[in-house]
Amino acid sequence: MEAAYSARDRHDVAIVGMACRFPGARDVNDYWNLLKDPKPQFATVPHSRWRPESFAGDDQYSSCTDRMAALPDVGFFDAEHYGIPPRRARMMDPQHRLLVDLAREAIQDAGWEKSGFNRTDTSVIMGLSESGYREISAVNVRLRQLAGGEFGKAITEPGLAEAAAAIDGFHGSALSGVLLNMGPAAVSSVFDLHGESYALDSACSSGLASVANAVFALRDGRCEIALAGAAQLQLTPDLMVGLSRIGALSRTGECRPFDRRADGFVLGEGAGVLVLRRLADARAAGDRIYAVIRGIGLSNDGLVKGGMTPQATGQLLALRRAYTDADVSPGSVGYLEAHGTGTTVGDRVEIEALRALRADGAAEASFGAVKSIVGHSLNAAGIAGLIKTALVVHKGQIVPQPDYSAATGLGLDEAGLRIPREQAAWTGRRVAGVSAFGFGGTNAHLVLEQAPEQEHVLGEPTREVLVLSARDRAGLVRHAREVANALADERPPLRAVANTLAKRVLFEEQLAVTADSLPEAIEKLTAASVSLESGETPPAVPTPQPTDGPLCTLPPTPLRPKDYWIVDTTKQERPVPEAPADDVLSLVLEEVAGTSAFPVEDLDEGLRLVADLGLDSLLLAELDLRLRKRIPGVPDTADFSDRDLTIGELATLITGEPKRPAPPAAPMVQMADLPEVLALDERIDGYLRAGFSNPYFRIHDGIVGSKTVVDGKEYLSFSGYNYLGLAGHPAVAKAVCAAVERYGTSVSGSRVLSGERQLTLDLERALAGLLGTEDCVALVSGHATNVTTIGHLLGKEDLVVHDALAHDSILQGCALSGATRRPFAHNDLDALEHILRGTRDRFRRVLIAVEGAYSMDGDLVRLPGVIELKRKYGAMLMVDEAHSLGTVGRSGGGVGEFYGVDRSDVDLWMGTLSKSLASCGGYLAGSARLVRWLKYTLPGFSYSVGLTPANAAAALAAVELIGAEPWRLTGLRRNAELFLKLAKESGIDTGPAADSPIVPCVVGDSNRTLQLANTLFEQGILVDPILYPAVDEAQTRLRFFVTSEHTEREIEHAAAVLASSVRLVSARCDR
């Protein structure tokens, strides 16, 4: 490879720096994560662009869709940092501001921000096609023309001038801010660059054409360095309306290139800037090289009727020119990034050209189109594809196409093209091509190849100093987390990290951490972000010393942006809705925001409550209650549980009056007449009318073990938590009697003030020993332990991310704290990370709350993975071991023992004394320092009476028996495994249950679940039904709690009766 490159070093061009903004990706690191885990970024047009409801309809000025892929906060810019006066900044096209920001980030990424570079011979070539900002700024000019009758009848209404009162008037900066050429000119001015500088417009191929012209300038010696890129924002509805007229936009709001469901593209936004220099110069300077541009091909379709229809002949000409220029066979290409609009004509023509190009037996190549994720950003579309392709080549990883369903008749197989559905390593020589084809027929194709091997002697690992900075404290907190996340994702050499950061200019707020290894660096950066956020002042930062060593890709140093916008939103007149639905919608948006972790500005009518926002059945019930409190007349038939129900559809369901929030209700005279009280009466009466016995509050006579007696009849019991049979153990009863004899029936006061009992201290020491923690504190109630702890640790500025099947006590703790809560799909670590990645920066503290053994699904938490995410995102972790202590782990020590994790990796281990430990109460275990703080400050402990002597004695005796009689735990596991095996063999849906004594029988219908519980009860088996809203309707179930006391014959009998009862109830309900 060395020899192959040496002859072309001055012809080939190296990409040595990159920066980008795309929907869902703030920088190159984010973009790569989005490409690896592709989630389309399409949503309803935000009102910060325009009001999409104004363009609904079917006339010539309406749009066929209201969806796009938008960038957030496009008005924000740090004008002060660049020395740009505020008035001028407000008039600058936000596309130009984007290019300035990304030029800074790309230069920083190249490693030149501090050391400098040849500014005299640096050119700037940017793709810019249109300016919605210019159209907005000129509205007052258009109004004057309208008043003059230039476009038809003169408008003489006296209020015409007020129609654009919110828009800044024209002044000296107005024109220079919105001319297209001022985008690259602003970059040249801010960074004092003296090479050629111009804007280029070839519509959708502008980005690649800009890079092509930069390559030509470098080859010709007209410059030594080039900044090339493009930017596109959709600030007015003009393009959406116009493209609707020609049928180019997707009516379904999804972009699916080369897919059988393809119906057009979705408009997108984005920008990217590349730093380019000749390969010879890059190699001599030791630059980090993402990829090498080997070949350029440009063409036009020529004579075309209408001028807009793509032509295979024109595209093929650009393709062949590119591979000729690269001196590379098209058959050697391993990856092709398509233009891929998802239109019927566009996809067919593109494949036709590729089929002709690769007709001579080309090897199979992977084929993708990033528009399926970030939409069609028009003139910036080629840059989106080019940066994606450069990363694929650089990292040697083929990334998947999202939700792909193959179309028939396109000829992908004949072209030797395969669309990847999952990420895969790219082995061998890495040659790639990327296309962009513009309206009007200007076609561009670039050929990329992996960089030649670069030798950097890293030497022996040493202790490295990582120095970060930002323009303000909030930015530094965010930056520390972003860098920690990038290190966890990419695992670069620690020396490369230190060197990359050392080459950056230091801003006012600074942070330094010293580390021997990447894990230590991640941990320290995460911890530092928490300390900074709490107001701690970091120590003085040493001056970093850059070297000639390698670089890595890290998030850019954050600035301190402010909002600069030509429209004064305080002067906008909000439309008066024609129907109550608009007022209702605003209330619905507020309440959805209050129920979820999403701010109102991130919500829109098209988002689905369950599928998009992740609301579970309990959150939906909470939303229902909140809405009924604020909006009278919500129909009782309103069903929030539909997985695809959108916010807009929910508002439509709610047609109550009045339009404004409800006035405070008149005081209730009797609590017994509250609606919720009456609703429970109706629910219980409904059971009885249907012929069911009430499954709740049954009276048991005697100890509930493997069997119990109810109303004089013996039942085989699977409804209690007496997992190890210790609740009736003689040694436990003897210990209780002795404790009551010595200490009495109550400690009669708070332990803080009224003093301790040695018995309780012995219990806490024994629990800490079983759990493997430094210390432990016992409380009087398991449920209240979670409530008071979460309520004490967190506040309104915080977030609790919990498993969707978490205990009610966790949810009540969230409510008490005022913290926002977000459930993640049960035991789904990808879903957990998705929430953490998207929300961590918005909250002061984040608590991850999980259970050791889930009492709903009977499976164990994936604890090592949760711990890894806790470290990565600087979160706290609490594990509720109510059902895993005494049942899981070699000696009953819970999931910490089961997985063999360092117990200190979990901040708080919580559990109850009422399951395996034959008592009543709860505990919190962790570091001695934390437990000491909890004993002095936790309201549910310090303001509560202490644990009774009887309960403390029972739990202590149970802990001792777990160690003394290990056969109980062995028997429990044997019984649980047998019941689970028999249930599965009978076709019972047991979900993911494993490694615990809990076996669910998922029914998926509340009525059938209740009937099944009743049928089993009639046959002498007691098991409890779990109905909606405790779980989703599709997840209603029975839960079997197996104990060590059950015999093999009892297990077999119960499994057989369960199987026959399921068949019986199914037959009865299906009639």
NUTIMAR-147499 format. One record per residue (C-alpha): residue in one letter; y, z, x. Coordinates in pm, whole numbers, plus 50000, padded with zeros to 5 digits. Each point is the difference from the previous one (the first is absolute). Layout:
aYZX;...
! end
This chain:
m500005000050000;e502365007250293;a499874964250124;a500364985849651;y503245018749951;s501614994750337;a500634962949945;r501745006049670;d501955031650069;r503414983249965;h498914980549693;d498465029349818;v502145027449849;a499125036849979;i500745023049707;v501085031850178;g501645019349718;m499775001149620;a501615018149709;c499634995449626;r500665012849649;f497704989549720;p499205015949665;g497805030150076;a500734998150374;r503065014450174;d498954988450346;v497294982150197;n497675030249995;d500315002949622;y499474962649964;w496755001250195;n498755029149789;l500864980449686;l498154969550131;k496905020550082;d499995016349657;p501654972949790;k501605012649681;p502234974749819;q503595012349979;f500954984049667;a501965019749742;t502674995549737;v503344987750134;p502015031550078;h503345004549825;s501595001650344;r499534962050002;w500674990649637;r498945010249653;p496824979949945;e499975006749627;s503114978049974;f497944970150112;a496995004649773;g499444972149752;d499124963449995;d503334981650029;q501104980550306;y501765030250152;s497125024349968;s497265008850246;c496264997549945;t499465032850189;d501775032250081;r497995008350312;m500804996550368;a499335017050334;a503275017450088;l501255018750304;p501425034849937;d503505011850096;v501354965750098;g503565012749974;f499515026450272;f501364992750348;d501255020850293;a503324982350044;e501355028750210;h497274995450261;y500884963250042;g503755006249999;i500534980249679;p502815012549771;p498805011649655;r502014974049810;r498514971850205;a496525015149972;r500305000149622;m500814962850000;m497214990750245;d497084982549837;p497125025350006;q497844972150147;h502334999950302;r499805037850026;l496204997349997;l500104975150287;v502285023150202;d497675029849942;l496894980050083;a501574984850311;r500595035450126;e496445010049918;a498514968850157;i501985004950321;q498865036250001;d496414988849942;a500274976750301;g500985030250212;w503504987650081;e502245023049797;k500865022950291;s499474977750302;g501834969849863;f499234963050028;n501754966950064;r502404999849706;t501894969950134;d497014977049951;t498595014649679;s500074977649693;v499805010249635;i498454976249744;m499395012949649;g498684985149679;l502345005949704;s499944978749686;e502195016149738;s502095030549928;g499825018249670;y502565024250143;r502464971450031;e499394990849636;i500735035849893;s503145002550216;a501384968049845;v499545010249636;n503735006449954;v500714965150129;r497554985649745;l501605020549723;r503344984050078;q498384965949980;l498425009249666;a503355011649871;g501464966750104;g497404980249810;e498594982550308;f496425001849870;g500634995849629;k502105018149745;a502575023450155;i499245036949949;t503105019549909;e498565034049902;p502345027450126;g497145020050152;l498664971550214;a501495013250322;e498345033649941;a496554983849990;a499925000350382;a502055031350061;a497165016050197;i500094973150272;d502235004050305;g502884975750013;f500324973050266;h501615010450325;g499944989250361;s496365009950061;a498674984449682;l499424964350114;s498695008150348;g497525024249851;v498144975049785;l499964967350195;l496414992950104;n500894993550364;m501485035050021;g496515014849998;p499054988650352;a503665002650099;a499985037049905;v496935005450220;s501694982250292;s503175020149948;v498405034549965;f497774995550307;d502484979050203;l497724969650034;h501434967350131;g497294974049942;e500024975449711;s500125017049663;y499464983349665;a498325001849661;l497364975249896;d498904990149650;s496824980749921;a499185021049692;c496575016750021;s499394987950356;s503335013450133;g498435029550182;l497474979250193;a502574972550058;s502335025950154;v497265011650235;a499184963550080;n503604992750094;a500125031550212;v496874987950182;f501624966250058;a503115017050140;l497905020950239;r497974969950115;d503174980050059;g501555028050202;r502915004549757;c499305037349994;e497805025850172;i499415022249697;a500104992249630;l500165021649689;a498544980449711;g499175009649644;a501054998649638;a501045022049709;q499744996349623;l501225022949723;q499924991849629;l503325014849884;t500594977849697;p497584985949740;d500934963650073;l496884991350197;m497685018149763;v501454980949705;g499994966750186;l496465003450131;s498845009849650;r501264966449878;i497734980950241;g496945021849935;a499785013550355;l499975037049912;s496965019749893;r500145010749638;t497445027250072;g502195015150271;e497334995950271;c499884975850292;r496434988450066;p499884971050245;f496814978849993;d498655022349723;r498484988849672;r502625021449818;a502984985650187;d502964991249776;g502944998950241;f501815023250236;v502025032049966;l503445001050159;g500235023350296;e502535013550245;g499775006150370;a501304993950347;g498744997950354;v501374994450350;l498054989650310;v501035003050364;l498874969050190;r500044989650365;r498124975250213;l496505011850084;a500674996750373;d503015023249973;a498125024849782;r497115002050242;a502295004150298;a501855028449825;g496795017049890;d500984998249634;r497575010649727;i499014967149831;y498844999549637;a498994963650004;v500864966850162;i501524971249804;r498104970050133;g501024972349763;i502634989949746;g499694973849728;l502814990049763;s500144971949745;n501414989249666;d498154985549703;g502354970249987;l500324980949674;v498935023149716;k500794995749633;g502055029749890;g500145013550356;m498025031949927;t496344989749987;p498135007950324;q498204971650174;a496785002950201;t501054971550230;g503175018050105;q498225032850055;l497254983450199;l502624984250226;a501475034350082;l496535014250064;r498974972350238;r503285001550187;a499555037550051;y496504997150148;t501024970650217;d502965020250129;a497705029650064;d497344978550166;v497505018749785;s497264986049779;p500455009149631;g496305008449999;s500565028850246;v502195019049755;g498435032449877;y502685010449753;l502424980549780;e502845016249811;a500734977549706;h503254993049822;g497905009449694;t502345000749702;g497295003449735;t501294969749810;t497524974349879;v501604970850184;g501015019750311;d496565014750070;r498214967149937;v502334980050229;e499805025950281;i496184999849997;e499984962049991;a502094998650318;l497855026350175;r496824982249899;a501284968250165;l501115019250311;r496635017350043;a497784971249896;d498264996750338;g497605029249972;a502425028450067;a498505034850032;e500535023249703;a503415016849998;s501305029549804;f502764991149757;g502595021949829;a503435001549838;v502245030650012;k501864989349685;s497145016549808;i501375033450122;v503784996950051;g500774969849784;h501874968250091;s503125009550194;l501074963350007;n501884993550326;a498485031650157;a496464991549886;g499094983150327;i501135030650197;a497785022249784;g497054977350084;l500924997050368;i500315037550062;k496715005449816;t498314973550213;a501475013450325;l498615034549915;v496584985649911;v499914981750335;h501355029950195;k497595025449852;g496964977549968;q499475009849638;i499654977049699;v501545016849694;p498794995749641;q501494981349707;p500465023749701;d497964996349681;y498854964650077;s497924979849754;a499044965650131;a501304969149823;t497704970549945;g500804964750106;l502645008050264;g497784989750290;l500295031050221;d496434996050119;e500574963450089;a503035010750206;g497935026750179;l502175027849863;r498915034749893;i502225025349825;p499165034950137;r499395028149754;e499855028150257;q501395007650344;a497964986650290;a500244998350378;w501004966250147;t497914993250306;g500354971750252;r503054978550063;r502735007549748;v501924968949887;a501835000349667;g502274978149793;v502715009049747;s501644976949746;a503144999449789;f500974971149774;g503474998249849;f501414986549678;g501254965350088;g497014993450218;t500845015150340;n496705011950144;a499425023350295;h496845011050180;l499735022250308;v496985004850225;l499545034550155;e497585012950260;q499265034050141;a502015010450301;p498564997650350;e498535032150131;q502695023950123;e499125024850270;h501575034449977;v498675027150225;l500035031249785;g498645023250267;e498585034149926;p501015016249670;t503055022250046;r502075022649782;e502524977649825;v503385008049848;l500754982049672;v503714998949919;l501134990349650;s503474997949852;a501874990849685;r503524999249866;d499475030449777;r497545028449950;a498334985149692;g499404968050192;l498495019050292;v497615018749768;r498904967349843;h499744982650338;a497785027350147;r497594995649710;e500134962250018;v499205000150371;a497185025249947;n498574977649728;a500284969350222;l498165017850283;a497255010849762;d499644964649862;e500234979850322;r498765024450272;p502134984850281;p499845013950357;l502165031150021;r501824986550306;a500934968549807;v501435021849724;a502115020150244;n501214968550174;t500884982449675;l502075029749885;a501625004050342;k501424964749978;r501975008649686;v503635011249976;l500255036849904;f501985009449690;e501605033149902;e496935017649860;q497225002950261;l496495013550029;a497565001950290;v496325009149996;t497665002250294;a496334991049967;d496874993450204;s498304979249733;l500684979449692;p498585026249756;e502245026350156;a503024977049970;i499264993249634;e499585037049926;k503205009750182;l502094972649841;t498765010049657;a500695036650064;a503434991950142;s500914980649687;v499225030649790;s502025022750230;l502974976549999;e499854997349624;s500135037749965;g503225000950204;e498715009850344;t501974986850298;p497854980950251;p500265008950370;a502044978750239;v498564965450064;p499384987650355;t501224965250095;p497024976649958;q499124977650293;p498694965449902;t497554981950226;d498694964550033;g496885010649813;p498714987149668;l501735002149663;c498625006149654;t501304993549650;l501725030349850;p502275005049698;p503634992750088;t502495027850068;p501685007449666;l503734996549940;r502205017649741;p500564973749730;k502435002949710;d500294979449684;y502364970350026;w500074978149691;i502504975849853;v499395012849646;d501385034349911;t497195012649776;t502235027149853;k502044972749832;q497034982349846;e499705001149624;r496505008249891;p498794979549705;v499725017949667;p496404996149885;e499364982849673;a497075022749920;p498995035750077;a497464987350254;d502584996750279;d501125036249968;v496395010449969;l499154979950311;s502515019150210;l498505032849881;v496484987550064;l501004989750353;e501485034650064;e496905017849875;v497604977150187;a502025007350315;g499785037349927;t496254998149948;s499244978450304;a501285000450357;f502084968649950;p503815000749978;v501494982649696;e501414971850211;d496494990650114;l498724996649643;d500204970449764;e498664989749662;g497104980250143;l498325028050193;r496745012749849;l499695037549951;v496415002450126;a499274969050207;d503344999050186;l501335035849992;g496655018150017;l500575023849708;d496795017849905;s499095013349655;l501725033350061;l503174983950126;l499934976949697;a499675030549776;e502915016150185;l502064968249953;d499124999849629;l501235035849965;r503224993350193;l500804969549788;r499345018349672;k502385027650106;r502814975250070;i499394972949739;p499275010749643;g497754978149795;v497564988550269;p497134987149786;d496875021350008;t498084967350040;a501734991850330;d497164996350253;f501065004350363;s496484996950143;d499814961850018;r499584992250371;d502284969549975;l502755016149788;t503374992850162;i503165020649988;g501624973449783;e497064999649760;l500115037849978;a503684998249904;t499084974749731;l497415024349858;i502705026149960;t502224990149709;g501315034049898;e503635007749921;p502595008750111;k500874978550299;r501325029450199;p498015029750130;a498975024049727;p502195030549933;p498435033750068;a497455008649734;a500635028949762;p498335032450112;m496425005049886;v499485030049775;q496275003950071;m498174990750319;a496894995449794;d501654970149833;l500664980950323;p498724964049980;e497665004850293;v498455030549833;l499414980549682;a498584970950201;l497325022750149;d499075012349653;e499484964149893;r497934992350308;i497615029349949;d499764993149627;g499184964050083;y496985011350207;l498735021149714;r500554972749738;a498034975950218;g497055023949995;f500355012550357;s499825036150099;n503065011950185;p499144994850369;y502565025850111;f499985038250019;r496285004649938;i498935036450021;h497335006750265;d497775030349993;g499145011450354;i500224984450347;v500484962350009;g497704986150267;s497594971249964;k499645011649640;t502235017049747;v499785013849645;v502454988349730;d499725013249644;g496575014050078;k498594967050130;e499114993250365;y501504968950160;l499504982950332;s503505003150144;f501914974850209;s503445011949896;g500695028650241;y501045002550365;n497455026550102;y498794975750266;l498055024850213;g498935023649722;l501985028450153;a501895010049684;g496945019849889;h498735010450342;p499105037250024;a501785003950335;v503224986549850;a499745023249701;k499315029750230;a503044991550217;v502204997949690;c498855033849872;a500635016050339;a503494985050022;v500995011849654;e498615034450077;r502115002250316;y503204980449918;g500094999349620;t500284969949772;s503424987950123;v502195002750307;s502885005549754;g502734982350196;s501094973150240;r498325001550338;v503384995350173;l501425032549861;s497035020049873;g497874995650310;e496674984750097;r496345007749938;q497624995250292;l497604982649765;t502504971649940;l500754996650371;d496274997850073;l499674972449740;e502864980050152;r498515003750348;a496594988649873;l501504969849823;a501924989650311;g496785002550199;l498054978849752;l502784974049986;g500724999450373;t503715008649968;e502225025850169;d500845019949689;c499755001149621;v501725016449704;a498345006949662;l501784996949665;v499095010749647;s499554965149846;g498654967350133;h502114978349767;a503145020350069;t499404997150375;n500684962649993;v502875003649754;t501905026350196;t499304984550341;i501184964849917;g502895014249800;h501015020950302;l499604973950274;l501724970749832;g503184991549810;k501774971349829;e500534981550328;d496244998950066;l496934979849902;v496425009749923;v497474972150045;h496735010649843;d496644985549918;a499924986349645;l497165024549920;a501785030850133;h499835033349814;d502535008449730;s501205029050213;i501354975050255;l501874981549726;q501445032349862;g501125009650349;c501834966950026;a501725006549667;l501075034750113;s501374987250330;g501984971649845;a498544976850263;t499164964349917;r496284993749982;r498064968150053;p496244997349944;f497994976150214;a496784983449887;h497105023950044;n498915003450364;d501754966950082;l501605004450341;d501614965549986;a501735010149677;l501095032950159;e501454982150301;h501754974649779;i501855028249824;l500815018350324;r501254968550168;g502264991249709;t501365034649915;r499885023050305;d503564992850109;r501445009249659;f498855036150002;r500675031250206;r496395011849994;v496834982949888;l496865019549908;i496624982849974;a497835019849758;v496274992849982;e496835017949896;g497045007650224;a497444991349732;y501414982849693;s498925017249681;m500474967749804;d498114974950216;g497785023150204;d500854983850333;l501665013850312;v503474992550131;r500094975150289;l501585027350208;p500174984350350;g501874970049862;v502385022049801;i500745020450312;e500784968050191;l502494989049733;k501515034849989;r500754997550372;k501194964049980;y502585006349730;g501095035350083;a498645015149680;m498565034349922;l496395002949882;m498465024149751;v496274999549917;d498795016649680;e496465012650069;a499325015049657;h496694981649971;s499124994350367;l500145035250146;g496465013849999;t498494966649892;v500934975950281;g499525002550374;r497085012150206;s500705036549923;g502154995549688;g503294998650192;g501324970849795;v501124964850087;g501575010950328;e496555010550120;f498374969449836;y502174975750198;g500385021650310;v503794996450005;d502405022950179;r500965024149721;s503585001450129;d500414963149907;v500275012149639;d503125020549928;l498545019449709;w496425005449886;m500055012149642;g497065011549791;t498815022049719;l497795030649990;s498534991549659;k497494972850093;s497555007250280;l501535034050070;a499115016549666;s503445014949946;c503484990849877;g503074990850203;g501204975450261;y500754998250369;l502164981550252;a498834995750357;g501644985150308;s501865010650309;a500795036950043;r503714991850013;l499964981249671;v497885025849821;r502345027750115;w502984980849858;l498174994749670;k499185037049968;y503695008850026;t501494971949792;l497494984449756;p501125010249648;g496514999049850;f498885024650266;s502925022850079;y501055004549634;s496455003049867;v497525028049992;g497394998150272;l496404989249954;t497975026049810;p497505020350206;a497174986449785;n500944963750065;a500575005850371;a496615017550031;a498164972949807;a501464971850215;l499375018750325;a496385006749903;a499574963349907;v501334988250338;e497555023350173;l497104987649783;i500794963650081;g499305008350362;a497075023249931;e498174977249751;p500414964250126;w497164988549776;r502425000849707;l502134972350150;t496874980450091;g498705002949644;l503354989949856;r500054968150205;r496434991749912;n500685004149629;a503244980150008;e498364971450187;l497074999549757;f502204999749688;l502224972550145;k496964979150095;l498395003249656;a503264992449818;k500574968550205;e496434988549947;s500605003349624;g503044977450018;i502525027949952;d503464992050142;t500495028550247;g503014984450170;p500355007250373;a498325034649982;a498365010950327;d499645030750224;s501115024949731;p498385019349710;i502104981149744;v498454970049824;p502164981449746;c498674978749716;v502794974949937;v500054988349637;g503404983549968;d500795008949638;s501165033749869;n498084997149672;r496724990450170;t500505027150261;l500405026449733;q496984986849811;l497915000850318;a500995036150076;n499185009649642;t496604982350014;l499075017850321;f501115033349855;e497724994349703;q497144994650247;g500675032250190;i502144987150289;l503535012850046;v502404976650181;d503754995949956;p501834968149889;i503134988450184;l502204979249769;y503304981350009;p502675008550118;a498285021950262;v498634966650124;d500674964049901;e498214989449682;a497814976650205;q498945029750218;t499075026349738;r496835017850105;l497635029250001;r499855021250314;f496755016250112;f500455029850232;v496655005050175;t499115034350140;s497515013550252;e498365018749709;h498864968849816;t496314992450044;e498634965750076;r498474998549651;e503355008749839;i501744972950199;e497424974049900;h500145010749635;a503804998449990;a500104965550161;a497424986549754;v501815014349694;l503314986350131;a498564964850036;s498505000049651;s503175014549848;v502174973250161;r497804973449844;l500085017649664;v503795003649991;s500524964150118;a497724986849724;r501785021549742;c503504989150106;d499104963150036;r498794996549643;
! end
